[in-house]
Amino acid sequence: MDKNAKIYVAGHRGMVGSAIYRKLVKEGYTNLITRSSSELDLRDQEAVKTFFETEKPEYVFLAAAKVGGIVANNIYRADFLYENLSIQNNVIHQAYKNDVKKLMFLGSSCIYPKLAPQPLKEDYLLTGLLEETNEPYAIAKIAGIKMCDAYRAQYNCNFISVMPTNLYGYNDNYHPQNSHVLPALIRKFHEAKINGTSEVVIWGSGSPMREFLFADDLAEACYYLMLNYDDSGFLNIGTGEDMTIKDLALLIKKVIGFEGELTFDSTKPDGTPRKLMDVSKLHALGWKHQIELEEGIKMAYQDFLCKE
């Protein structure tokens, strides 16, 4: 990508899109296109068509999506399916219609079957049933992968897909109900510390295992792959390392300095027992994460404090 190439970052205000935007600025790209959701509703087919015909971006990072944690995914099932399909369909199709040189579609590790063997290899896609709580979101993301491959096969489009593991970092969502587990725990422990609460109650048994990648590491990987990867299918992006939710909670407790007790509410759902990415293909291409979890949590907590 030339430094003056016209690059559209869809979802630039979100955690992932803002990290990609920062990376491109850092690398010296000067012709970046962005639109907030109020300026351009990516669910609106005509609006997206007009935008692409007017702006003619050469490269697209499709990081825009309706996202949320286990509660939001389960409650707003129709919204998660409809809105994500609409966003993807509109952007991918207009990228084809307007001769975009390369598009990167970002999905999620929830595309894998609930009980897939661990670690999750790219080949395990569609080999079993999905986790019920986030099935609509997962189906939308699977459709995005298949859409990129279909446009590649039929129209020779250079559209690639990447599937990040669980993410956290700057510009994360700390909403009490609609956030993912790591930012939700940062908020819980912070509020408990400030309020002098004696215990923090955590959903589930604490036994599920999860992998976490700092969003700026993801942006580094996305940039690297945009320059070095052109194949069909998709690539996992993660650390290849995981821990239990209980150990995660203890680490966040330590970083924040909460001195009370932990209680696990096993009446609440755990979700998928384990989600660890196999990142051997990514490592073979020459990329590995740099930010370890404790360091990343400290950075995320500082970002959270700035927003309080």
N, C-alpha and C positions, 0 to 999 in steps of 0.2 A: 504494500500500500504506500503510495507516494505521500509525503508529509502534507501535501495540499489536497489529497483525495477527499471527496465529499463523503463523509461517514455519518450515517444516521444511527444514533443510540436510542432505541425505543425503550422507554422506562427509565430515563436518566435520573429521575428523582428517587427511585427506589434504591434499596441497599446494593443490589447487583449492578444496576445500570449506572449508578453514581460512581461505583468503584471502577467500572470500565471507562467511564468518562474521564475520571482522574488519571487513569493509566494512559489514555490516549493523549491527554494534555501534557503529561510528564514526558511522553515520548516525542513531543514536538508537533503533533497534528494540529492544524490551524483551521480546518474547514469542517467543524463538527456541527451537525444539525440535531436539534432537540425540540421537542414539543411537550408541554405539560398535558395532562389528561383534560384539563379545561380548555386548552388550545386545540387539541386534536383527540377526539374520542376514537380510539382504535377499534372499537366495536362497530363503528359507523362505516359501512362499506363505501359509500359515496365520498365521505370525508377523507378516507385513506386513499382512495383512488385519486382525488384531486391533489392531495399532498404529494404523492409520488410523481404524478405528472408535472407538477410545478417545480419540485425540488430536485428530482432526478438524482437521488443518492447513488453512489458507486458501490458502497459497502453498507451492510446493515448488521447491527447487533440487536437481536430480538430478545430483550430482557424484560419486556413489559408483560405483566400477568396479574391476574387476581390471585393473591396468595394469602395463606393464613395457617394457623396451627390446627391441631386435632379437633378442637371445638368448632372453629369456624368452618372447617372442611365438612364436618358432619351435619351442621345446621343448614348451611347455605349450599346444599348439594346442586340444585338447579343452576344457581348463579355461577358456581365454580365451573360447571360444565359448559354452559352457554357462553359466558363471557370469555373464557380462555379459548374456546374453539373460534369464536368470532374474531378475537385479536389475531390469532395465528393465521386463520384463513385469509383475512384481509391483507395482512402484511406480507405473507409469503407469496400470495397470488400477485399482488402489485409489484413485488420485487421481480418476479418473472416478467410481468407485462412491461416493466420499465427498464429491463436489461441491467439489473443490479449485477455487478461482477461477482460478488460473494456475499452470502448471508450466513450468519450463525444463529441457530435456534437454541435457546437455553431451556432445558427441561428440569427434571427433578428425579432423585433416586426413588421416589414413590412409584415410579413406573414398573418396578420389579414385583413379581409375585410375593405375597405375604410370607410364604414358607420356602422361598427359593434357597438353594444351598448358599453358604457363606464361604468366602466373600463373594459379592455379586459380580459375576462376569457379564459382559455385554451380551453374550449368547443366551442368557437366561430370560431375556424379554419374551413375554407371551407364553411362558411354559407352565403357568399356573394361575390360580385366582389371586386377585389383588386384595390388599387390605381394605376392608369394607368402609372404614371411616373416611378415607380420602380417595375412594374409587373414582368419583367424577373428575377430580383434578388429574388423577393419574391417566385416565382414559383420554382426556384432552391432550396431555403431554405426549402420550403414545401416538395419537393422531398427528401431532406436529412432527414427530420423527418420521413417520410414514409419509407425510405430505412432502417433506424435504426430499426424501428418497424418490418419491413418485415424480416430482418435478425434475429431479436429476435424471431419472431414467427416461422420461418422456421428452423433456425439453433441454436436456444437457445443462441444467442450472448447477452452478457450484454452490449448493446449499448444504451446510454441515450442521450437525447436531451434537450438543454436549450435555451431559447429565451430571450436574453437581450433586454432591452429598449435602447434608444439612449445613446451612450457612449461618454465619453471625458476623457482626462487625459494625462499622459506621453506618448511620442511617437505618438501623434496624427498627423493627416494630415492637414496642414494649407494651402494647395494649393488654390489659389484664385478661381478656377473654380470647382475643384474636391473634396472639403472638405464638411463636414457636417456643420450644422448651427452654433453650438457653437464655434468650432475652427475658422470657417469663420468670425464670429463676433469678436473674439479675434484679429484676424489679421487686420480686417477693423478698429477697434477702435484704435489699436496700431499705425497703419500707419497714421491714421488721427491725432492722438496726436503728433506723431513725425513730421509730415509735416505741422502742424498748420492749418489743414483743418477746415472749419467752420461747416460742417455738414457731417453726415454719412447716406448714403441711404441704406435702408434694403429692400430686396425682400419681396413682398407680403404685406398683410394688417396689419400684426403684431398680428392678432387675433387667429391663430391656437395655440393650447395648446400642449406642449411637456413635457416629463419626461426625466430627465438626471441622469445617474449613472456614478460615477467615475470608471475608468477601474480597479483600484486596489481593489475596492469594489467588482466588478464582479469577479475578480480572487479569492477573499476570498470566494465568493459564490460557484464558480466552484470547488474549493478545498473541501469545506464542502460537496457539493453534490456528488463529486466523492467518498467520504468516507461513505456517509449516504443515498444515493438515488439509487434505482435499478429498477425503474418501467418503463413501456412502456409509450408512449405518450411523452409529453414534459412539462417542467416547465418554467413559466415566471420568469425572474430575473429583478427586478427594485426596485424603492423606494416607489411606490404607491402614489407619489406626483407629481403634474405637475404645469406648469405656462404658460402664454401666451408668444409668441415670443417677444412681446413688453416689457414685464416685464423682460424677459431674457436679452434683449438688454440693458435695463436700469441698470440691475445688473452688466453686463460686463462693461458698460460705467463707472460705479462707481468704480469697481475694478481697471480698467486701468487708470482712472483719466482723461478721455476725457471730455472737458468742452463745446463742441459744441452742435449742434442740431441733432435730429433724424428725418429722413424723410422716409416714407414707400411708396414704389413703388407698388401700387395695380394692375398695369398692369402685374406684374410677378406672377407666380403660387404660391398658398399657400400650395399645397399638402393636405394631410389628415387633416380634421378639428381638430381632437383630437386623441392622442394616449397615453392612460394611462393604464399601466399594472395593472391587478388584481394580487396582490402578496400574497393573503391569503394562498395559498398552501405552498409557500416558507416560510412564517412566521410560519405556523403550523409545519413545519419541523425544526424550531428553528433558522432560519437565518434572519437577518435584516441588512440593510446598516448602515454604520457608518459615512461616509463623507458627510456632507451637502453641498448644491450647492455653496454657496458663498466661503466656505473654498476650495472646489474643484477647482473652477475657479481661485482662487489665486495661487493654486499649478500648475494648467495647464499653467497659464500665465508665471510663473517663468520658467517652462520647455520651453515654446515658446521663451522667452528671451535668454535662453541658446543656442538655435539653430539659433538665428538671426546672 
